[in-house]
Amino acid sequence: MAKKDKRIDAYISKSAGFAKPILKHFRELVHKACPDTEETIKWGFPHFNYKGNMLCGMASFKQHCSIGFWKASLMSDAKTLIAKAKTEEAMGHLGKITSLKDLPKDSVLIKYIKEGMKLNDAGIKLPPRKKTSSKDLDIPAYFMTALKKNKKALTTFENFSPGQKKEYVLWVTDAKTEETRNSRLKQAVEWMSEGKIRNWKYVKC
């Protein structure tokens, strides 16, 4: 019998109406593909572990849900999964999910889950992240000019770790159009003036 965490039951019940069927469906698929999965809450979101290591997770927000696979970068569809996350600026690897129709076929999801299981079975771990140095970060002049116009934002940025600085800089500089870049820069300054990291929404939801 599947072992379920009551905290995840509570998380789903408190989620928006559109999100409940998505979360319930993915949860059922995880248990179907991986009967030995262990449910938990990590970083405020439902996660599924397998053999002591993270397997995948899911989350709901005001207007969308996200699903992520812990070792997506090592999976056969790594390029597709990571590209999807970057393109749609979603926390997970399947883009912003607003209904069951946005999910891949069950067979595809089960394939991803089982692939994650095989990686855990083999004891394969994610490569360590490279430490980011402030010296390695190329901060555009326009970025700093905008920060200097807001003392609170500048102070927050200066107190960030190199990794936190990089998240903001890359978000702004990766914009494909000048309009998008300016919009992101304005939003970044506003968030930093409030002392927020780039992904503050995901940490506090």
N, C-alpha and C positions, 0 to 999 in steps of 0.2 A: 504493500500500500504506500502511495506517495506520501512523503513527509513534507508537510506544508507549514510555513511560518505564519502565525496569526498576524504578525505585523504587516505582512504582504496583503493579507485579506483586508486589513484596515486601510492600507495604502490605496488599494483598488476601490474600495467603497467610498473613499474621499475624493477620488479622481472625477474629472468631468464626465458627463454622460457619454460623449463620443469615445472617450478613452477606455472605458470599462471593458467593452467587448474585445478591444485590441489587446489589452493587458491579460485578460482571461485566456484568450486564444493562444497567445504566445506562451503563457505559463503552462498550459496544457500540453503544448507541443514539446516544451523542454522536458516535462516529466515523461512524455511518451517516448522521446528519443533517448533520454537519459534517466532511467528509473532510479538510479542511485544519486541523483542530484540532491544537493542540500541548499535550501533556501536561506537567505539572510538579507539584511538591510545594510548597505554600505554607502557612505556619502549621501544618505537620505533616500536612496533608491533601491528597489528590489534587485537582488543579484542571485545568481545560481552558481554554486560551486560544484566541483567534481574532483574527487580524490584530493581534497585539501587545497585545490587551486581554483581560481576564478574561471568560469566558463563563459557566461554572458550576463547581460543585465537589461533592464527596461526602465523607462521613466515616462511620466506624463506631465505635461505642462498645460497652460491655459488653452492653447490652440492646436497642439500636436503631441504625439508620443514619439519616443525614440527607442531603438533597440541596438545594443552594441555587443560585439563579440570580443572578448578580452584579448585573444590572440589573432585578431583579424589580419594583422600585418604578416602573419606566417601562413595564412590559408591560401588555397589555390586561387580564390577570387579576390586576393588582397588589393590589387590595383583598382578593381571595380568598387569594392566596399569603401576604401579610403577616399577615392575620388568622389563618390556619392556624398560622403560626409562633408568634404570640403566644399563641394559645389552648392549644397543646400544649407551649409553652415549649421548642420545638426550635430547634436552631441553623439549620436550613435552612427551606425554604418548603413542604415537603410533609408536615410533621408528623413524628412518630416512626415510622420504618419498620422493621417487624420481620420482614416476609416480602414476597415478590414481590406478594402479593395487596393489600398496602397501597399499592402504586404506582398512579398513574393509568394509563390505557390508553397503550400505546406512541404512539399518534397524538397524544395530548395532550402527552406528554413531548417528542416531536419538534417539536410546534408551539412549545413554550416555547423549545427550543434554537434553532430557526430564527428566532424572534422576537428572541432575544438576538443572533443573528448579524446581523440587519438593523440593529439599533441600533449594533453595532460597525461595520458597513459604512458607516453614515451618520455615523460619528464622534461620535455622541451620548454625552455623558458624564454621570455621575451628578452631581446638584447638590452643591456643597460643603456639608459638614455645618456646621451653625451651632455656633459655639463656646459651650460652656456655662460660665456664670459661677457661682461659688459664691453670688453675691448673688441669682441667679435661681432657685436651688434651694430649694424649700420643704421643710424637714426637720421632720417631726412631732416633738413633744416626747417621745412614747413611744419613738421611734427613738433619740433621743439619750440618754434615760434608760437604755435597755438597753445602749448602748455604754459609758456611764460606769461601769457595773458590771463592765466588763472592760477593764482598762487597755491590754492588748495590742491589742484590737479597736479601741479609741478612737484609739490612736496610729496604727494602720494607716489608719483612716478619715481622720484629719486629714492624713495624708501623701499621700492619693489625689489624683489630678487631678480637676477638676470633673466630667469625664465619667465617671470611675470611681465617684465618689460617687453620681452620678445613677443609674447602673445599679442599684446596691443599693437606693436609696431608692424608685425606681419599681417595682422587683420586689416590694418589701414593700407599698407603698401601693396597688398595682394588684390586690392579692388581693381576691377577690369576697366572702369570708367572714372573720369575725374569727378563726376557727380556723386558716384558711390563712395569714392575716396573721401570727398569732403563731408559727406553725410556720416561716414564712419568716424572720421576725425572729430566731428562735432559731438557725436555720441560718446566717443572715448573720453574726451575732455570732461564731459558731464559726469560720466561714471567715476572717473578718477577724482573729480572734485568731491565726490561722495565717499571716497576711500575704497572703491570697489575694484576687484580684480576683473580681468576680461570676462571670465566665465562665472561671474558671481551668481547668475540665475541658477546654474546647475548645482552650485554648492548649497544654496539656501532653500531650494524647492523641496 
